[in-house]
Amino acid sequence: MKILMKSVDMIFSSSKDGIITPLRFRLSEDGEESRIVKIDRIIDRKEEKLAGNPMLVFTLQSTIDGVERIFEMKYEVNSFKWYLYKM
């Protein structure tokens, strides 16, 4: 997996208990048209601190260009930002 740490637009749901579930995100490549990636499966979710900032880390699976890919997304709790961390 390659570390990217790219900021992305995310659509997610939140339960009444505050559990966040990512649904799909918009991936913008340099020089290419942005595309929507639907998240097929959540493999793992955990919490960590990166430079003192609390982060939620999701290991996810999606089909991108006909190929199943596993990747990692991070949600920065304090700034409400989503990142495509590893792909």
N, C-alpha and C positions, 0 to 999 in steps of 0.2 A: 504494500500500500504506500502511496505517495502522500506526503503531508502537504496540504493546500492552504488551509485556514482562510477560505474565501467566504465573505459575507454573502448570505442568500436571503431571499424573501421566502417565508415559510407560512403555510396554513396548517394550523394544529387545532386540536380540541382539548378542552380541559374539563375534567370531571368535577363534581361538587366537592370532592375531597382534595382538589388541587393537583391531580395527577395529569401531566401533560402528555399528549399522544400526537406526534407529528404525522401529518397526512400526505402532504405533497409540498414541493418547493420549486422555485424558479431558479434555474441554473443559467448564468450568463457567461459565455466563453468570450474571450477577446476576439473581436472581429466577426463573431457569429451571432445569429439570432438567438435570443434566449429561448429556453425550452422548459416545459413543466415535467417534473419527474414525480410520479406517484410512488409512494412508499408501500411496498407489498407486505413487508413483515418487520416487526421489531424483534431483534435477536436478543438485545441486552440493553439495560438502562442502569446508569450508576451516577453517583455524585462525586465530584472532585474539586479541588481548588487549584486554580492556575494563577500564579502571582498574587495569591491572596483573594482572588475573586471566585466565588462559588459558581460552579458550572454543572449542568446536567449533560451527561455524555450518553448518546444513543448509538448503538450499533444496529444498522438497518440493512435491509435487502430490497433491491428494486431491479426491474428489468429495464436496462438502458440500451437502446439500439439493438434489441433482440438478444442481449447478453445479460444473464443474471450477475449483478454486482453487489458486493458487500462494501459498505462504507460507514464512516463515523461522522456524526453531526454533534456539535456542541451548542448548548444554549447558555448564554451568559445571563445569569439571574438578575444582576444589578442593572444592566443596561438593556435588557430584553432583546438581545441580538442573537441571531442564529448564524452558525458558521458550518460550512462543509469542511471538516477537519482532515479526514483521510479518505482517499479513494484509490 
